[in-house]
Amino acid sequence: MRRESGTREPRAGVVLPIRSFLLGKARLATELDDDARAELGQRLADRVVDAAQPYPVVVVTSAPEVRDWAERRGAAVLADPGSLDGAAAHGQTYLAEAGLARVVVAHGDLARARSLARLADDGPRPIVALVPCHRDDGTNVLAIPADAPFRFAYGPGSFRRHAAETRRLGMGLRVVRDPDLAFDVDVPDDLTTLATGCHA
């Protein structure tokens, strides 16, 4: 597991679930061929790993090309259990067992990500921090105490479900409206925005 520089141990770690550099961008197939989609997927994931510094990163995947990439980037690798919810939970367990106080789960397609530090600041406090996507529907980044019995609920409408789960647990909710972390690349319109706005 990659550690932050210096002698102080990191208090947070980052979970990055990536099923495949190609399959994760299937909705872009009308605009990009397979090679272009795979290249984009890796480029965006590189951006997120850079944004995760100085925190240790664990990539959850079963795709050989993603595993090879993660190892080159110095990240730990866990096998994908088959769902995004399961991948997030698997990564949380791994980081909790490593002694980290906080877990940040980030998507791998955050084209404008610069830093995840704001999501790691709460440490073990009973606070859930959520970054909704730019459509105010999905959850691009989620941060929880490492020992929280949090039930992940990704997919359409996940931001509201994760907020409801936070209330169910009686924990504090911090919604982070960060335009850099809110922008993800899922559909062809996002490619247009990326090309005409902020370049990854």
C-alpha positions as CSV (number, residue, x, y, z in Angstrom):
1,M,0.0,0.0,0.0
2,R,1.4,3.4,-1.0
3,R,2.1,5.6,2.0
4,E,2.2,9.4,2.2
5,S,5.7,11.0,2.4
6,G,7.3,11.7,5.8
7,T,7.0,9.8,9.1
8,R,3.4,10.5,9.9
9,E,1.0,7.7,8.9
10,P,-2.0,8.6,6.8
11,R,-5.3,8.8,8.6
12,A,-7.3,8.1,5.4
13,G,-7.2,5.8,2.4
14,V,-8.9,5.9,-1.0
15,V,-10.9,3.1,-2.6
16,L,-11.0,3.2,-6.4
17,P,-13.3,0.6,-8.0
18,I,-12.6,0.0,-11.7
19,R,-14.3,-2.9,-13.5
20,S,-12.4,-2.3,-16.7
21,F,-11.0,0.6,-18.7
22,L,-13.1,-0.5,-21.6
23,L,-16.4,-1.8,-20.2
24,G,-16.9,1.1,-17.9
25,K,-17.3,3.5,-20.8
26,A,-19.8,1.4,-22.9
27,R,-22.2,4.4,-23.2
28,L,-19.4,6.2,-25.1
29,A,-19.2,3.5,-27.8
30,T,-21.1,5.7,-30.3
31,E,-18.3,8.3,-30.1
32,L,-15.2,6.4,-29.3
33,D,-13.8,3.0,-30.5
34,D,-12.6,0.4,-28.1
35,D,-9.0,1.6,-28.0
36,A,-10.0,5.2,-27.5
37,R,-12.3,4.3,-24.7
38,A,-9.7,2.2,-23.0
39,E,-7.2,5.0,-23.3
40,L,-9.6,7.5,-21.9
41,G,-10.5,5.2,-19.0
42,Q,-6.9,4.9,-18.0
43,R,-6.2,8.6,-18.4
44,L,-9.1,9.5,-16.1
45,A,-8.1,6.9,-13.6
46,D,-4.5,8.3,-13.6
47,R,-6.1,11.7,-12.8
48,V,-7.9,10.3,-9.8
49,V,-4.9,8.5,-8.4
50,D,-2.9,11.8,-8.7
51,A,-5.7,13.6,-6.8
52,A,-5.6,10.9,-4.1
53,Q,-2.1,11.8,-3.1
54,P,-0.8,11.6,-0.4
55,Y,-3.2,8.9,0.7
56,P,-2.8,5.2,0.1
57,V,-5.0,3.9,-2.7
58,V,-6.5,0.4,-3.2
59,V,-7.9,-0.4,-6.6
60,V,-10.7,-3.0,-6.7
61,T,-10.8,-4.8,-10.0
62,S,-10.7,-8.2,-11.7
63,A,-9.5,-6.8,-15.1
64,P,-5.9,-7.7,-16.0
65,E,-5.2,-4.4,-17.7
66,V,-6.4,-2.5,-14.7
67,R,-4.5,-4.7,-12.2
68,D,-1.3,-4.1,-14.2
69,W,-1.9,-0.4,-14.3
70,A,-2.7,-0.2,-10.6
71,E,0.5,-2.1,-9.7
72,R,2.5,0.3,-11.9
73,R,0.9,3.2,-10.0
74,G,1.9,1.7,-6.6
75,A,-1.7,1.0,-5.5
76,A,-2.8,-2.1,-3.7
77,V,-5.2,-4.3,-5.7
78,L,-8.2,-6.3,-4.5
79,A,-10.4,-8.7,-6.6
80,D,-13.7,-7.2,-7.7
81,P,-16.6,-9.0,-5.9
82,G,-18.9,-8.3,-8.8
83,S,-20.8,-5.1,-7.9
84,L,-19.9,-1.5,-7.2
85,D,-21.5,-1.7,-3.8
86,G,-19.5,-4.8,-3.0
87,A,-16.3,-3.3,-4.3
88,A,-16.7,-0.2,-2.1
89,A,-17.3,-2.4,0.9
90,H,-14.4,-4.7,0.1
91,G,-12.1,-1.7,-0.1
92,Q,-13.5,-0.2,3.1
93,T,-12.8,-3.5,5.0
94,Y,-9.2,-3.6,3.6
95,L,-8.4,0.0,4.7
96,A,-10.0,-0.5,8.1
97,E,-7.9,-3.6,8.7
98,A,-4.9,-1.5,7.7
99,G,-5.6,0.8,10.6
100,L,-6.9,3.8,8.7
101,A,-9.5,6.0,10.3
102,R,-11.4,7.2,7.2
103,V,-12.3,5.7,3.8
104,V,-12.8,7.8,0.7
105,V,-14.5,6.0,-2.2
106,A,-14.0,7.7,-5.6
107,H,-15.1,6.9,-9.1
108,G,-12.3,6.5,-11.7
109,D,-13.8,8.9,-14.3
110,L,-13.4,12.2,-12.5
111,A,-11.9,14.2,-15.4
112,R,-11.3,17.4,-13.4
113,A,-10.2,15.9,-10.0
114,R,-7.4,17.8,-8.4
115,S,-7.4,16.7,-4.8
116,L,-9.5,14.4,-2.5
117,A,-8.0,16.0,0.7
118,R,-11.3,17.8,1.6
119,L,-13.0,14.4,1.9
120,A,-10.3,12.9,4.1
121,D,-10.3,15.7,6.8
122,D,-13.1,14.3,9.1
123,G,-11.0,11.4,10.2
124,P,-12.9,9.0,12.5
125,R,-15.6,11.4,13.4
126,P,-19.2,10.2,12.7
127,I,-19.6,12.2,9.5
128,V,-20.4,11.1,6.0
129,A,-19.2,13.4,3.3
130,L,-20.8,13.2,-0.2
131,V,-19.9,14.8,-3.5
132,P,-22.9,14.5,-5.9
133,C,-22.2,14.3,-9.6
134,H,-22.8,17.3,-11.8
135,R,-26.3,15.9,-12.6
136,D,-27.0,15.9,-8.8
137,D,-28.0,12.3,-9.1
138,G,-25.0,9.9,-8.5
139,T,-22.3,9.9,-5.9
140,N,-18.9,10.7,-7.3
141,V,-17.0,10.7,-4.0
142,L,-18.1,9.4,-0.6
143,A,-16.1,9.5,2.6
144,I,-17.0,7.6,5.8
145,P,-15.3,6.5,9.1
146,A,-13.5,3.3,8.4
147,D,-15.5,1.4,11.0
148,A,-19.0,2.7,9.9
149,P,-21.6,0.0,9.1
150,F,-22.5,1.9,6.0
151,R,-24.6,0.3,3.3
152,F,-23.4,1.5,-0.1
153,A,-26.2,2.0,-2.7
154,Y,-24.6,3.1,-6.0
155,G,-26.5,3.5,-9.3
156,P,-29.0,6.1,-10.5
157,G,-30.2,8.2,-7.5
158,S,-27.4,7.1,-5.3
159,F,-26.8,10.5,-3.8
160,R,-30.2,10.6,-2.2
161,R,-29.9,7.0,-1.0
162,H,-26.5,7.6,0.5
163,A,-27.9,10.7,2.3
164,A,-30.8,8.6,3.6
165,E,-28.3,5.9,4.8
166,T,-26.4,8.6,6.7
167,R,-29.6,9.7,8.4
168,R,-30.5,6.0,9.2
169,L,-27.1,5.6,11.0
170,G,-27.6,8.9,12.9
171,M,-24.4,10.3,11.5
172,G,-23.7,13.8,10.4
173,L,-23.9,14.6,6.7
174,R,-21.6,17.0,4.9
175,V,-22.4,17.6,1.2
176,V,-19.4,18.9,-0.7
177,R,-20.3,20.9,-3.8
178,D,-17.0,20.7,-5.6
179,P,-17.3,21.4,-9.4
180,D,-14.0,19.6,-10.0
181,L,-15.0,16.4,-8.3
182,A,-18.6,16.6,-9.5
183,F,-17.7,16.3,-13.1
184,D,-17.6,12.7,-14.4
185,V,-17.5,11.3,-17.9
186,D,-20.4,8.9,-18.6
187,V,-22.2,9.9,-21.7
188,P,-21.3,11.6,-25.1
189,D,-22.4,15.0,-23.9
190,D,-19.7,14.8,-21.2
191,L,-17.1,14.3,-23.8
192,T,-18.2,17.6,-25.5
193,T,-18.1,19.4,-22.1
194,L,-14.6,18.0,-21.5
195,A,-13.4,19.0,-24.9
196,T,-14.7,22.6,-24.7
197,G,-14.1,23.2,-21.0
198,C,-11.5,21.8,-18.7
199,H,-9.2,19.3,-20.3
200,A,-8.2,16.2,-18.4
